[in-house]
Amino acid sequence: MKKMKKYICAALAAAVAITAIPTYSTSAATISELQQKRKNLASSTEKAKQEIQSIKNKQLSAEQEMEAMDKVLNSIQAELDAATEDLNILTAQLAAAEAELEEATKKRDEQFELLGSRMRFLQQKGSTGYLEILFEAESFSDLFLRMQYVNDIMGYDKEILDELQKTQETIQAKKEEIEENHAEQEEVVKLQQEKLAEQQEIVDEKKALVASYQNDVKKYEQMIAANEKADKEVLNQIAKQSSSSSSSKVYYTGNGSLGWPVPGYSRVSSGFVTRVSPITGKTESHSGLDIPAAYGTPIVAAEAGKVTYSGWMNGYGYTIIIDHGGGLSTLYGHNSSLVARVGQVVSRGQTVAKCGSTGWSTGNHCHFSVLKNGAYVNPSNYL
């Protein structure tokens, strides 16, 4: 129980730490401040991921221990079942011995009564009773036969009584031996039951610990989801700030004329859809197009514009954001390296980065997003 209390206290402490999820306001902040908020969110998310991994490692260890304990539990249960079966056999043997003893005692008592009645008869008749039997003999041979008959009856009765007495004593000894074995087996069963209960308590504690780990993981996942949401809000705000503070020149002409960001690679592995995240396994709104390409493939600007972001971005890894004027921006994520720098004016089709798989990614590809006034829109409508 002390272990259980320790686990509960640890879980409560973790829960308190986890529930302290920071919230961020994006109003009236400079781009520098917003970028710092994004860094804070990225740091918080990274720590949450590390905690999740640590908890999952502990959970795995606890589950492995529980699996081993289950095997021990099954072994103890098998021993208890065998001990109980032996006890049942002894109980049946004891009942049979008691029945045999009762029957043997009854037969002995009946034989004793028969012998006693004959002896009482002779005693009541005295010597005359015995003589009457002899005097009724019709010849010497008959006399001898009668004498032998009387002696045989008395001897036989005594022999039978002695035999029955021995049988009763044998059964009594057998019964006492079974009673002793039965008492010992009852103690064995009791000890096995106590051992099983102790092991079950340990397994239950481990189950409670695993459940607390699972609960902690869920809370950290909630923190990551909250960070992702806050990060998108901050990113939208940065896009708005960048658009309003950049040159008034408008590069994008409209009518779906943006260029393709990954020359030579046209396949889209994931579109602007609601999907199950390959990273978290949770349902999410995918904010752009995923375009698989070989590592190091040039990523080019979809339109001329000014680079407003070039660096590491939470989730997107090494990222480029280009402002095309008129409230329109494009984002290129998961790059292996960055070519363009902040403040640089780039032309349509100019290489701004190299393809990679940085950030939350499962393989080399370019994540391409289009933002209108800071909000993600479907890139397909602009290509």
Solvent accessible surface area in square Angstrom, and as a share of the most:
residue,aa,sasa,rsa
1,M,138,0.62
2,K,179,0.76
3,K,125,0.53
4,M,38,0.17
5,K,129,0.55
6,K,127,0.54
7,Y,42,0.16
8,I,85,0.43
9,C,83,0.50
10,A,61,0.47
11,A,22,0.17
12,L,109,0.54
13,A,63,0.49
14,A,28,0.21
15,A,18,0.14
16,V,108,0.62
17,A,63,0.49
18,I,1,0.00
19,T,87,0.50
20,A,75,0.58
21,I,52,0.27
22,P,56,0.36
23,T,127,0.74
24,Y,57,0.22
25,S,71,0.46
26,T,28,0.16
27,S,81,0.52
28,A,110,0.85
29,A,8,0.06
30,T,79,0.46
31,I,48,0.24
32,S,80,0.52
33,E,90,0.40
34,L,0,0.00
35,Q,50,0.22
36,Q,92,0.41
37,K,44,0.19
38,R,7,0.03
39,K,133,0.56
40,N,62,0.32
41,L,0,0.00
42,A,23,0.18
43,S,54,0.35
44,S,22,0.14
45,T,2,0.01
46,E,86,0.38
47,K,129,0.55
48,A,2,0.01
49,K,53,0.22
50,Q,107,0.48
51,E,77,0.35
52,I,18,0.09
53,Q,102,0.45
54,S,44,0.29
55,I,13,0.06
56,K,94,0.40
57,N,83,0.43
58,K,110,0.47
59,Q,29,0.13
60,L,99,0.49
61,S,49,0.32
62,A,4,0.03
63,E,60,0.27
64,Q,104,0.46
65,E,72,0.32
66,M,32,0.14
67,E,101,0.45
68,A,53,0.41
69,M,37,0.16
70,D,51,0.27
71,K,133,0.56
72,V,71,0.41
73,L,24,0.12
74,N,98,0.50
75,S,56,0.36
76,I,6,0.03
77,Q,69,0.31
78,A,59,0.46
79,E,82,0.37
80,L,17,0.08
81,D,78,0.40
82,A,57,0.44
83,A,8,0.06
84,T,49,0.28
85,E,96,0.43
86,D,68,0.35
87,L,28,0.14
88,N,79,0.41
89,I,82,0.42
90,L,28,0.14
91,T,66,0.38
92,A,62,0.48
93,Q,84,0.37
94,L,27,0.14
95,A,57,0.44
96,A,51,0.39
97,A,1,0.01
98,E,75,0.34
99,A,59,0.45
100,E,76,0.34
101,L,25,0.12
102,E,126,0.57
103,E,85,0.38
104,A,7,0.06
105,T,37,0.21
106,K,116,0.49
107,K,99,0.42
108,R,59,0.21
109,D,66,0.34
110,E,97,0.44
111,Q,22,0.10
112,F,126,0.53
113,E,98,0.44
114,L,77,0.38
115,L,17,0.09
116,G,16,0.15
117,S,45,0.29
118,R,83,0.30
119,M,102,0.46
120,R,113,0.41
121,F,100,0.42
122,L,42,0.21
123,Q,146,0.65
124,Q,147,0.66
125,K,90,0.38
126,G,34,0.33
127,S,78,0.51
128,T,80,0.46
129,G,3,0.03
130,Y,69,0.26
131,L,67,0.33
132,E,94,0.42
133,I,49,0.25
134,L,20,0.10
135,F,155,0.65
136,E,108,0.49
137,A,23,0.18
138,E,162,0.73
139,S,56,0.36
140,F,160,0.67
141,S,73,0.47
142,D,35,0.18
143,L,48,0.24
144,F,129,0.54
145,L,120,0.60
146,R,70,0.26
147,M,69,0.31
148,Q,101,0.45
149,Y,135,0.51
150,V,13,0.08
151,N,81,0.42
152,D,70,0.36
153,I,43,0.22
154,M,56,0.25
155,G,39,0.37
156,Y,133,0.50
157,D,2,0.01
158,K,114,0.48
159,E,114,0.51
160,I,49,0.25
161,L,25,0.13
162,D,60,0.31
163,E,101,0.45
164,L,31,0.15
165,Q,64,0.28
166,K,128,0.54
167,T,52,0.30
168,Q,27,0.12
169,E,93,0.42
170,T,90,0.53
171,I,20,0.10
172,Q,65,0.29
173,A,59,0.45
174,K,96,0.41
175,K,33,0.14
176,E,91,0.41
177,E,104,0.46
178,I,12,0.06
179,E,66,0.29
180,E,107,0.48
181,N,57,0.29
182,H,26,0.12
183,A,58,0.45
184,E,98,0.44
185,Q,29,0.13
186,E,85,0.38
187,E,87,0.39
188,V,65,0.37
189,V,12,0.07
190,K,109,0.46
191,L,97,0.48
192,Q,26,0.12
193,Q,94,0.42
194,E,79,0.36
195,K,98,0.42
196,L,32,0.16
197,A,63,0.48
198,E,112,0.50
199,Q,26,0.11
200,Q,66,0.29
201,E,75,0.33
202,I,73,0.37
203,V,1,0.00
204,D,67,0.35
205,E,15,0.07
206,K,24,0.10
207,K,103,0.44
208,A,36,0.28
209,L,14,0.07
210,V,11,0.06
211,A,55,0.43
212,S,25,0.16
213,Y,34,0.13
214,Q,82,0.36
215,N,70,0.36
216,D,7,0.04
217,V,14,0.08
218,K,122,0.52
219,K,46,0.19
220,Y,21,0.08
221,E,45,0.20
222,Q,113,0.50
223,M,16,0.07
224,I,12,0.06
225,A,55,0.42
226,A,42,0.33
227,N,1,0.00
228,E,47,0.21
229,K,137,0.58
230,A,16,0.12
231,D,8,0.04
232,K,73,0.31
233,E,79,0.35
234,V,0,0.00
235,L,1,0.01
236,N,35,0.18
237,Q,41,0.18
238,I,2,0.01
239,A,3,0.03
240,K,98,0.41
241,Q,47,0.21
242,S,5,0.03
243,S,27,0.18
244,S,92,0.59
245,S,86,0.55
246,S,21,0.14
247,S,64,0.41
248,S,111,0.72
249,K,118,0.50
250,V,88,0.50
251,Y,38,0.15
252,Y,34,0.13
253,T,111,0.65
254,G,16,0.16
255,N,157,0.80
256,G,25,0.24
257,S,37,0.24
258,L,7,0.04
259,G,14,0.14
260,W,84,0.29
261,P,0,0.00
262,V,0,0.00
263,P,72,0.45
264,G,81,0.78
265,Y,82,0.31
266,S,95,0.61
267,R,157,0.57
268,V,60,0.34
269,S,62,0.40
270,S,20,0.13
271,G,19,0.19
272,F,70,0.29
273,V,80,0.46
274,T,95,0.55
275,R,57,0.21
276,V,101,0.58
277,S,7,0.05
278,P,81,0.51
279,I,72,0.36
280,T,54,0.31
281,G,50,0.48
282,K,107,0.45
283,T,100,0.58
284,E,55,0.25
285,S,76,0.49
286,H,12,0.05
287,S,9,0.06
288,G,0,0.00
289,L,9,0.05
290,D,12,0.06
291,I,0,0.00
292,P,29,0.18
293,A,11,0.09
294,A,53,0.41
295,Y,153,0.58
296,G,30,0.28
297,T,15,0.09
298,P,62,0.39
299,I,0,0.00
300,V,12,0.07
301,A,1,0.01
302,A,0,0.00
303,E,16,0.07
304,A,20,0.16
305,G,0,0.00
306,K,68,0.29
307,V,1,0.01
308,T,20,0.11
309,Y,24,0.09
310,S,31,0.20
311,G,19,0.18
312,W,127,0.45
313,M,1,0.00
314,N,15,0.08
315,G,12,0.11
316,Y,26,0.10
317,G,0,0.00
318,Y,84,0.32
319,T,0,0.00
320,I,0,0.00
321,I,3,0.02
322,I,0,0.00
323,D,3,0.02
324,H,0,0.00
325,G,6,0.06
326,G,51,0.49
327,G,10,0.10
328,L,3,0.01
329,S,3,0.02
330,T,0,0.00
331,L,0,0.00
332,Y,0,0.00
333,G,0,0.00
334,H,11,0.05
335,N,0,0.00
336,S,25,0.16
337,S,49,0.32
338,L,51,0.26
339,V,83,0.47
340,A,4,0.03
341,R,166,0.61
342,V,91,0.52
343,G,38,0.36
344,Q,40,0.18
345,V,89,0.51
346,V,3,0.02
347,S,63,0.41
348,R,117,0.43
349,G,44,0.42
350,Q,62,0.27
351,T,41,0.24
352,V,0,0.00
353,A,0,0.00
354,K,67,0.29
355,C,1,0.00
356,G,0,0.00
357,S,41,0.27
358,T,31,0.18
359,G,27,0.26
360,W,58,0.20
361,S,23,0.15
362,T,101,0.59
363,G,32,0.31
364,N,57,0.29
365,H,21,0.09
366,C,1,0.00
367,H,5,0.02
368,F,0,0.00
369,S,0,0.00
370,V,0,0.00
371,L,1,0.01
372,K,76,0.32
373,N,86,0.44
374,G,2,0.02
375,A,51,0.39
376,Y,39,0.15
377,V,38,0.22
378,N,47,0.24
379,P,0,0.00
380,S,65,0.42
381,N,106,0.54
382,Y,43,0.16
383,L,57,0.28
